[in-house]
Amino acid sequence: MIYFTSFVAGVLFGLGLIVSGMINPGKLQGFLDLAGAWDPSLIFVMAGAIAVGLLAFAIAKKRSISFIGEKMDLPTSTAIDLRLVGGSALFGIGWGLAGFCPGPALVSLGMGLPSAMIFVAAMIAGMLLFELIEKVCSPK
């Protein structure tokens, strides 16, 4: 059941990204172009996502089992540390430069966009590099 539910959620998320135009890197770059042809549509997409997320987490916090019977493990840390800020900054820089974040990049990859192929390859390389650094630098 978890695989089916995950698949349906992923398809809905992907369709939402397509309908909202968020798979187009120019959409993000238009949002960041404050001095030129500014495109505010990303604000509405983000506001909608935040509203859904707030509601979902408010419900989830009151539950220990999901609607499909799986155990829920919500994050408990509220610490804002260098690692969180640094990772957020790297994510934002990459998002701004490439015009993709991971979700839209994967949808675009599925649509065969060459720029998404390059981004996803770089994203996977970054994940592997992170794992290597974690393995080497973590206390034993």
Sine and cosine of phi, psi and omega as CSV:
sin_phi,cos_phi,sin_psi,cos_psi,sin_omega,cos_omega
0.00,0.00,-0.60,0.80,-0.03,-1.00
-0.90,0.44,-0.60,0.80,0.00,-1.00
-0.93,0.37,-0.65,0.76,0.02,-1.00
-0.91,0.42,-0.72,0.70,0.00,-1.00
-0.89,0.45,-0.66,0.75,0.03,-1.00
-0.90,0.44,-0.66,0.75,0.03,-1.00
-0.88,0.47,-0.73,0.68,-0.01,-1.00
-0.89,0.46,-0.68,0.73,0.02,-1.00
-0.89,0.46,-0.67,0.75,0.02,-1.00
-0.90,0.43,-0.65,0.76,0.03,-1.00
-0.91,0.42,-0.69,0.72,0.03,-1.00
-0.88,0.47,-0.67,0.75,0.03,-1.00
-0.89,0.46,-0.73,0.68,0.02,-1.00
-0.88,0.48,-0.69,0.73,0.04,-1.00
-0.89,0.45,-0.63,0.77,0.05,-1.00
-0.88,0.47,-0.64,0.77,0.04,-1.00
-0.91,0.41,-0.64,0.77,0.02,-1.00
-0.92,0.39,-0.75,0.66,-0.04,-1.00
-0.88,0.47,-0.63,0.78,-0.02,-1.00
-0.98,0.20,-0.17,0.99,0.00,-1.00
0.99,0.15,0.18,0.98,-0.08,-1.00
-0.96,0.27,-0.09,1.00,0.07,-1.00
-1.00,0.09,-0.08,1.00,0.02,-1.00
-1.00,-0.05,0.93,-0.36,0.00,-1.00
-0.83,0.56,-0.49,0.87,0.03,-1.00
-0.89,0.45,-0.44,0.90,0.02,-1.00
-0.90,0.43,-0.73,0.68,0.03,-1.00
-0.92,0.38,-0.69,0.72,-0.01,-1.00
-0.90,0.44,-0.55,0.83,0.09,-1.00
-0.91,0.40,-0.57,0.82,0.05,-1.00
-0.92,0.38,-0.61,0.79,-0.03,-1.00
-0.99,0.15,-0.20,0.98,-0.03,-1.00
-1.00,0.08,0.95,0.30,-0.07,-1.00
-0.92,0.39,-0.46,0.89,-0.05,-1.00
-1.00,-0.04,-0.11,0.99,-0.06,-1.00
-0.87,-0.49,-0.79,-0.62,-0.03,-1.00
-1.00,0.06,0.96,0.28,-0.09,-1.00
-0.90,0.43,0.73,-0.69,0.02,-1.00
-0.90,-0.43,0.98,-0.22,-0.08,-1.00
-0.99,0.17,0.06,1.00,-0.13,-0.99
-0.88,0.47,-0.46,0.89,0.02,-1.00
-0.89,0.46,-0.53,0.85,0.04,-1.00
-0.85,0.52,-0.68,0.73,-0.03,-1.00
-0.94,0.35,-0.63,0.78,0.05,-1.00
-0.90,0.44,-0.71,0.71,0.00,-1.00
-0.91,0.41,-0.66,0.75,0.01,-1.00
-0.88,0.47,-0.67,0.74,0.05,-1.00
-0.89,0.46,-0.68,0.73,0.01,-1.00
-0.91,0.41,-0.66,0.76,0.02,-1.00
-0.91,0.42,-0.67,0.75,0.02,-1.00
-0.87,0.49,-0.72,0.70,0.02,-1.00
-0.90,0.44,-0.68,0.73,0.01,-1.00
-0.89,0.47,-0.68,0.73,0.02,-1.00
-0.87,0.49,-0.70,0.71,0.02,-1.00
-0.90,0.44,-0.72,0.69,-0.02,-1.00
-0.88,0.47,-0.69,0.72,0.00,-1.00
-0.94,0.33,-0.54,0.84,0.07,-1.00
-0.89,0.46,-0.66,0.75,0.04,-1.00
-0.94,0.34,-0.70,0.71,-0.07,-1.00
-0.89,0.45,-0.58,0.82,-0.02,-1.00
-0.89,0.46,-0.41,0.91,-0.03,-1.00
-1.00,-0.01,0.00,1.00,-0.09,-1.00
-0.85,-0.53,0.46,-0.89,0.12,-0.99
-0.93,-0.37,-0.28,0.96,0.02,-1.00
-0.82,-0.58,0.68,-0.73,0.00,-1.00
-0.95,0.30,0.13,-0.99,0.00,-1.00
-0.90,0.44,-0.37,0.93,0.01,-1.00
-0.98,-0.21,0.19,0.98,0.11,-0.99
1.00,-0.02,0.13,0.99,0.01,-1.00
-1.00,0.02,0.52,-0.86,0.06,-1.00
-0.91,0.41,0.65,-0.76,0.00,-1.00
-0.97,-0.22,0.80,-0.61,0.05,-1.00
-0.85,-0.52,1.00,0.05,0.01,-1.00
-0.99,0.11,0.53,-0.85,0.04,-1.00
-0.88,0.47,0.57,-0.82,0.01,-1.00
-0.91,-0.41,-0.28,0.96,-0.05,-1.00
-0.95,0.32,0.67,-0.74,0.09,-1.00
-0.87,-0.49,0.16,0.99,-0.05,-1.00
-0.94,0.33,0.71,-0.71,0.13,-0.99
-0.94,-0.33,0.97,-0.25,-0.08,-1.00
-0.87,-0.50,0.01,-1.00,-0.04,-1.00
-0.87,0.50,-0.61,0.79,-0.01,-1.00
-0.89,0.45,-0.69,0.73,0.02,-1.00
-0.92,0.40,-0.73,0.69,-0.02,-1.00
-0.91,0.41,-0.68,0.73,0.01,-1.00
-0.90,0.44,-0.69,0.72,0.04,-1.00
-0.90,0.44,-0.65,0.76,0.04,-1.00
-0.90,0.43,-0.66,0.75,0.01,-1.00
-0.90,0.43,-0.70,0.72,0.03,-1.00
-0.89,0.46,-0.66,0.75,0.04,-1.00
-0.87,0.50,-0.75,0.66,-0.03,-1.00
-0.90,0.44,-0.65,0.76,0.03,-1.00
-0.90,0.44,-0.73,0.69,0.02,-1.00
-0.89,0.45,-0.65,0.76,0.01,-1.00
-0.89,0.46,-0.71,0.70,-0.01,-1.00
-0.92,0.38,-0.64,0.77,-0.02,-1.00
-0.95,0.31,-0.68,0.73,-0.09,-1.00
-1.00,-0.01,-0.44,0.90,-0.07,-1.00
0.99,0.12,0.10,1.00,0.00,-1.00
-0.84,-0.54,0.55,-0.83,0.35,-0.94
-0.89,-0.45,0.14,-0.99,-0.19,-0.98
-0.83,0.56,-0.70,0.71,-0.02,-1.00
-0.86,0.50,-0.86,0.51,0.04,-1.00
-0.86,0.50,-0.53,0.85,0.02,-1.00
-0.90,0.43,-0.66,0.75,0.00,-1.00
-0.93,0.36,-0.63,0.78,0.07,-1.00
-0.90,0.44,-0.70,0.72,0.02,-1.00
-0.90,0.43,-0.59,0.81,0.06,-1.00
-0.88,0.48,-0.69,0.72,0.04,-1.00
-0.89,0.46,-0.42,0.91,0.03,-1.00
-1.00,0.00,-0.03,1.00,0.08,-1.00
0.99,0.12,0.34,0.94,0.01,-1.00
-0.96,0.28,0.82,-0.57,-0.04,-1.00
-0.85,0.53,-0.63,0.78,-0.01,-1.00
-0.90,0.44,-0.54,0.84,0.04,-1.00
-0.93,0.36,-0.58,0.82,0.02,-1.00
-0.88,0.47,-0.68,0.74,0.02,-1.00
-0.91,0.41,-0.71,0.71,-0.01,-1.00
-0.88,0.47,-0.73,0.68,-0.04,-1.00
-0.90,0.43,-0.63,0.78,0.07,-1.00
-0.87,0.49,-0.69,0.72,0.03,-1.00
-0.92,0.40,-0.61,0.79,0.01,-1.00
-0.90,0.44,-0.70,0.71,0.02,-1.00
-0.91,0.42,-0.65,0.76,0.06,-1.00
-0.87,0.49,-0.67,0.75,0.04,-1.00
-0.90,0.44,-0.65,0.76,0.04,-1.00
-0.90,0.44,-0.68,0.73,0.02,-1.00
-0.91,0.42,-0.65,0.76,0.05,-1.00
-0.89,0.46,-0.68,0.74,0.05,-1.00
-0.86,0.51,-0.73,0.69,0.00,-1.00
-0.87,0.49,-0.65,0.76,0.02,-1.00
-0.89,0.45,-0.72,0.69,0.01,-1.00
-0.89,0.45,-0.66,0.75,0.03,-1.00
-0.87,0.48,-0.68,0.73,-0.04,-1.00
-0.91,0.41,-0.67,0.75,-0.06,-1.00
-0.97,0.25,-0.64,0.77,-0.15,-0.99
-1.00,-0.06,-0.22,0.98,-0.07,-1.00
-0.97,0.24,0.57,-0.82,0.00,-1.00
-0.92,0.40,0.63,-0.78,-0.04,-1.00
-0.99,-0.11,0.00,0.00,0.00,0.00
